[in-house]
Structure formats: C-alpha cells, structure tokens
C-alpha cells in the first residue's frame, strides 16, 4: 500500500495522461485578459454616466468595476505561474499562439504531379 501511495505522489497527472504542459496558452490568456482590462477602462471612460436613464446601467457599471478589481489579480496569478515554470513574459508572434501553424506557411497539396 505504501508503494502505491509513493507512486501516486511521484507521478504527475500530466505525465500519466501523456499531456505536454506548455506556457503558451497561459501567456495567451494573460495577454487577452490584460487587453480586456484596457477595454473595461475605455468602456468606463465612454459610459461614465447614464444620460439616457437606461435600466440596468448601474448593474453593468458595478459588474465592470468588480471585473476591474478581479482581473488584475488573475493577471498577476498567471504571471506568477509562468515565472514559476521558469519562463518569462515576452511578446511573441502569432506563430506561438495555440493552434497556429508551426513555422512558415504550409502547402495544401503535395507535389505528386496531380493538378
């Protein structure tokens, strides 16, 4: 029983499932979340008051302010996770984004002689 406990403690779930951990999705999440903070600030600047007296405006403003409080904490946690994995925050190209083609453009057809 002790051997089973020791093995489960030493085995990482990602290795067990055959998953490769990459920092690229976390970097993408951090960048998009940082951009959304800027967009929230712009929204608050543009819609600071309620000139038309619309219903639900106070709720939208309150949720936006709550979002502005929580998002920086999430960004800092993601940056801490990235740095904890030994990577740095760098601005890469689109080729590093999840689902992007690795390297240059890929040809659609092989040169088999078929047209």
Secondary structure, DSSP 8 states (H G I E B T S, - for coil): -HHHHHHHHHS-HHHHHT----SHHHHHHHHHHHHHHHHHHHHHHHTSS-TT--TTHHHHHHHHHHHHHHHHHHHHHHHHHHHHTT-------GGGSTT--SSS---SS-SSS--
